[in-house]
Amino acid sequence: MKITLAKTAGFCFGVDRAVSLVEEAVAQGTPVATLGPIIHNRHVVDHFAQEGVRELQEPEQALPGSCVVIRSHGVSKSVYERLERQNVRIVDATCPFVKRIHNLVAAAEAQGRRPIIIGTASHPEVQAIAGWCSDPLVFETPDELEKWFQESEERTKIPVTLVCQTTSTQKLWESCKEIIKKVCTNSEIFDTICRATEKRQKEAGELSKICDAMVVVGDSNSSNTKRLAMICRQSCECVALVEDAGELDLSHFSHAGTVGITAGASTPAWIIKEVNNKMSEEIKVETAQEENFAELLEQSIKTLNNGDKVTGIVTAIGATEIQVDLGTKHAGYIPVDDFSSDPSVKPEEVLKVGDEIEVMVVHVNDSEGTARLSKKRLEAGKAWEEIEAAAESKAVVEGVITEENKGGIVANVKGVRVFIPASQTGVPKGGDLSALVKQTVQMKITEVNRARRRVVGSIRAVTSELRKAAQEKIWSEIEVGKKYHGTVKSLTSYGAFVDIGGVDGMVHVSELSWNRIKNPAEVVKVGDEIEVFVISYDPEKKKISLGFKTAETNPWTLFTNQFKVGDVAKVKIVKLMTFGAFAEIIPGVDGLIHISQIADRRIGKPEDVLSEGQEVDAKIIDVDTENKRISLSIRALLAPSEEEEEVEA
């Protein structure tokens, strides 16, 4: 026979915490009592009775000065208040998951909402939850829930808040959620199933499918244990529910080749071990899986300390916190603000229930059984280590500029604040540092003081290295005529300096334009991106002469490509002389309209007909390519005058 023990068998952390709190109270020497059985397991209850722990049915039975432990199921608000009036020390062992539901229904009622609880009405946990609001609704089945809404259309308009018993099945919960979404117009839904319970039930179901027989260990009064047995019977015909090894009838398993063992959340590890040992000793088995018990026992005593790095499983993702199962008696949670250093990151977009997550323990509250966790702080710790390593190795790191402040700018590098002095930003003195805000930049870490939480970085150190590498590449490949895409860096009276990728070259004013210009600013401005080519260079003096005007942009070339003798062009009168007028055909190319070609009659001077700036149509009558001279005629486009006709006659 092969025996397989479910990994999730035995105490959940909520029950384990409750038992531990009773043990701690007993150790202090004062009289101890529990309000009702601390858990649904008679062996544990009998053990504490032998230790002198009384079991109370009513708060008024408590002795003044004694210690009263509230069990993991919790109690109603009124019961809690009655205990307070008894002058006793109250130790609240309510499961943190159950306590959360108390807060949810109380808050819902305060907001004018009607709490709806899905669960067994007679169950102590459900009774306690209902006791934290004045008018709750409790439904055990989806049919009951749907029927209540069908009885009155007005009920569908009531604002409701839906929660469920922590030990409810996922199938029941999903059915109820669908009904609420379908029939209710104003609802808020909180998934309050304990994921440890869900995981236990799922594993029991899977184990029962592959085993010939199942043993469910737990108290027969525990709804948690009875539900496990019910789940196992759905897939396995031979299922035995036993409270301890003494109830185990081995004859029932004589036919079985494989037997699975699971246990309810209120079952101590030592009872599970006794059951396993009895089967192992009296029946020939392939393995008894003793190592599982070592894990169970270790889990039951595992403690947490502030600053610990731990790994857990995400059990729920809410609007304000993420719940994490750490495998201990503490309910772990990560406040949303402690999830990531990037405020734009939303937990529900990067996480899902069942994901494994590494976090840091920020604060352990043993009295409440909770552990506040932080993923952001763990990441920050790792980030500090990476930043210190980067400073030592002089490696380049990347960050986002978050603000400008006095003396420089601030960057966020993996959640760590890095100050970059203005002199190390690469922005010229007096330049606009705010333009860098929200930009992603590369930098080197020049100073780290973890104790003072001070980090200094330099963008300039990176750009200087990049520029040096680019310079070496340019000087190794440069040649006359080579073209570069450059950026105008500065202007002088004699030209423009252009950065061609780490090296500055100078475009003389005469090389900027084919036209005569007085100032480079007539053609380019600082920041312009232009195409240039190398005219000459001196590697020793590190000087490069660049050209901007090209043969393709030569106005004469443009003119000859566009016009020929006989064409008519729209020209602009630019200068009047005694012998005629000069007219611009295209920028950089002028033609002469001789005084005899201005009008269809004799005129004394050109200004009698034309004025500077005037646009007229003129015919190209001659082109002297060698001397780059062009003759134009307005007269050729005019009809002959009477005077001309008489002369011709």
FENHUDA-V520292 format. One record per run of one state. SS is the DSSP state (2 for helix, 1 for strand, 0 for the rest). FROM is the first residue (numbers start at 1). LEN is the number of residues. If there is no record, write none. Layout:
BEGIN
ss & from & len
SS & FROM & LEN
SS & FROM & LEN
END
This chain:
BEGIN
ss & from & len
0 & 1 & 1
1 & 2 & 4
0 & 6 & 7
2 & 13 & 15
0 & 28 & 4
1 & 32 & 4
0 & 36 & 6
2 & 42 & 9
0 & 51 & 3
1 & 54 & 3
0 & 57 & 2
2 & 59 & 3
0 & 62 & 5
1 & 67 & 4
0 & 71 & 6
2 & 77 & 8
0 & 85 & 4
1 & 89 & 4
0 & 93 & 3
2 & 96 & 15
0 & 111 & 3
1 & 114 & 5
0 & 119 & 5
2 & 124 & 7
0 & 131 & 6
1 & 137 & 3
0 & 140 & 2
2 & 142 & 9
0 & 151 & 2
2 & 153 & 5
0 & 158 & 2
1 & 160 & 5
0 & 165 & 5
2 & 170 & 14
0 & 184 & 3
1 & 187 & 3
0 & 190 & 5
2 & 195 & 16
0 & 211 & 2
1 & 213 & 5
0 & 218 & 5
2 & 223 & 11
0 & 234 & 4
1 & 238 & 5
0 & 243 & 2
2 & 245 & 3
0 & 248 & 2
2 & 250 & 4
0 & 254 & 4
1 & 258 & 6
0 & 264 & 5
2 & 269 & 14
0 & 283 & 7
2 & 290 & 12
0 & 302 & 7
1 & 309 & 9
0 & 318 & 3
1 & 321 & 5
0 & 326 & 5
1 & 331 & 5
2 & 336 & 3
0 & 339 & 8
2 & 347 & 4
0 & 351 & 5
1 & 356 & 10
0 & 366 & 4
1 & 370 & 5
2 & 375 & 19
0 & 394 & 2
1 & 396 & 10
0 & 406 & 2
1 & 408 & 6
0 & 414 & 2
1 & 416 & 6
2 & 422 & 3
0 & 425 & 8
2 & 433 & 4
0 & 437 & 3
1 & 440 & 10
0 & 450 & 4
1 & 454 & 5
2 & 459 & 19
0 & 478 & 5
1 & 483 & 10
0 & 493 & 2
1 & 495 & 5
0 & 500 & 4
1 & 504 & 5
2 & 509 & 3
0 & 512 & 8
2 & 520 & 3
0 & 523 & 6
1 & 529 & 10
0 & 539 & 4
1 & 543 & 5
0 & 548 & 3
2 & 551 & 3
0 & 554 & 1
2 & 555 & 8
0 & 563 & 5
1 & 568 & 10
0 & 578 & 2
1 & 580 & 7
0 & 587 & 2
1 & 589 & 6
2 & 595 & 3
0 & 598 & 8
2 & 606 & 3
0 & 609 & 6
1 & 615 & 10
0 & 625 & 4
1 & 629 & 5
0 & 634 & 1
2 & 635 & 3
0 & 638 & 4
2 & 642 & 7
0 & 649 & 1
END
